[in-house]
Amino acid sequence: MKTRYFDNAATSFPKPPAVLDAMTRYMLECGAPSRGSHAPAREAAVLVRRCRQRIATLVGLSSPDHVVFGLNTSDGLNLAVKGVYAASRRQRGASAPLHAVATAIEHNSVLRPLHALRACDPNFAFTIVPVDPSTGLVDPSDVAAAVRPGETILICVNHASNVTGVLQDMDAIGAACDRFGVGGSSDDGALMLVDAAQSLGHVPVSMTSARIDLLAFPGHKGLLGPTGTGGLCIRPGVERRLDTVREGGTGNLSEQLKHPAALPEKYEPGSHNSLGIVGLSEGVAWILDRGIDAIQDHEIALMERFLHALAPDATGRCDAAPGLRLLGSADVSRRVGVFTFQHDELAPQEVAAILESSFGVLTRAGLHCAPLAHEAIARDIGADGSARTPGGVRLSLGPFLTSGDVDHAAAALRSICLEHRSAALA
Ligand SMILES: Cc1ncc(COP(=O)(O)O)c(C=O)c1O
């Protein structure tokens, strides 16, 4: 049976052939990368810098040195949350109240660092802004209302939900929070941190127009690079308010014990994952070559086809697949291709298992590391009033899926639901 990969929100598959070619070439020809002044080291430095430049171009950042590499999105988010906290504590003193704002659709990679800070610092607090359960959208004025002037150091917003696929309106959130200093309008106000894990590589993202100060990204999802890549884009100037969270060797200024202050070394101690970065660079080149608008158009066409086949109504109930309900909005102009469904009687894991074993459709079931998003949006009671297994089954699109693939996935969901209903009625 042919398998069809619908788990691109976890990590994208397949990768463009150029990604694999570049990684193979790198292993064969640049075996001694990173530090030193010999030819393979110089070549590695050029390739890593090229990747920075490509990502800077994609997000509209003037300085490639402000693209900082780490392990993944979580690593970038940890640096942002803990680095801003550390700098604020250092600058304002131990007893100053510090505060962050986050939304109910954040991933655990934002929620857990915030929770960890609160657990060890009684003078740190954070506020969770609710989302509209029917659309999955945050109201920008709610975000602004949660800000505590003089205390709030960070506003964290998940751009595209990894549960509903719904895109938050970053321009409107930035505008609503402008008076608190986001996007450089003040030197000591709040900083805007955007989790672009599900949006970068899928939709246009501009750090300048949306007043974004810090943007955490995965290399291995929409940017089509290998796992173990990702990082943080830093608006020039924000580094003054972002301390390091680890120090070490940088290959320069080795005579001093103080970690270098210049970027990107400030946030990149130790040898890079240059093998991964070289692959990532080709993934980003693939996106720049095609153009982000063309990639988004393809995804919108697939979304429309998929939704047409399942026919969700305004509440998400799918007319074509009895018992199935889509979480969040179906408006394709305000979402990416991430769809989570609940079934009235079947557990998400059961649906995912049938999708794989009977139809070759690979998905992900569960809470998707976003418990608050599920709590805010999901309906936990089945049609018969019984409690349901929490979470949902998620199908997520990528640029290599075709209209035939989405037709197959929609038909598989319809078939599972119709068969379940016939069995229940028999
Ligand atoms: C919205 C969101 N944020 C953060 C992450 C964490 O990404 P990573 O695995 O790159 O650390 C994910 C992963 O699925 C995500 O969907």
The ligand as an SDF file (V2000), in Angstrom:
LIG
                    3D

 16 16  0  0  0  0  0  0  0  0999 V2000
    3.6260   25.7530   17.3880 C   0  0  0  0  0  0  0  0  0  0  0  0
    4.8600   24.9680   17.7290 C   0  0  0  0  0  0  0  0  0  0  0  0
    5.8070   25.5210   18.4840 N   0  0  0  0  0  0  0  0  0  0  0  0
    6.9310   24.8720   18.8130 C   0  0  0  0  0  0  0  0  0  0  0  0
    7.1610   23.5960   18.3790 C   0  0  0  0  0  0  0  0  0  0  0  0
    8.4240   22.9040   18.7520 C   0  0  0  0  0  0  0  0  0  0  0  0
    9.1670   22.6880   17.5830 O   0  0  0  0  0  0  0  0  0  0  0  0
   10.5360   21.9350   17.5690 P   0  0  0  0  0  0  0  0  0  0  0  0
   10.2230   20.4850   17.4890 O   0  0  0  0  0  0  0  0  0  0  0  0
   11.2180   22.4290   16.3330 O   0  0  0  0  0  0  0  0  0  0  0  0
   11.2750   22.2800   18.8060 O   0  0  0  0  0  0  0  0  0  0  0  0
    6.2100   22.9560   17.5850 C   0  0  0  0  0  0  0  0  0  0  0  0
    6.4120   21.5740   17.1550 C   0  0  0  0  0  0  0  0  0  0  0  0
    5.5870   20.8970   16.6430 O   0  0  0  0  0  0  0  0  0  0  0  0
    5.0350   23.6680   17.2410 C   0  0  0  0  0  0  0  0  0  0  0  0
    4.0890   23.1280   16.4780 O   0  0  0  0  0  0  0  0  0  0  0  0
  1  2  1  0
  2  3  1  0
  2 15  2  0
  3  4  2  0
  4  5  1  0
  5  6  1  0
  5 12  2  0
  6  7  1  0
  7  8  1  0
  8  9  2  0
  8 10  1  0
  8 11  1  0
 12 13  1  0
 12 15  1  0
 13 14  2  0
 15 16  1  0
M  END
$$$$
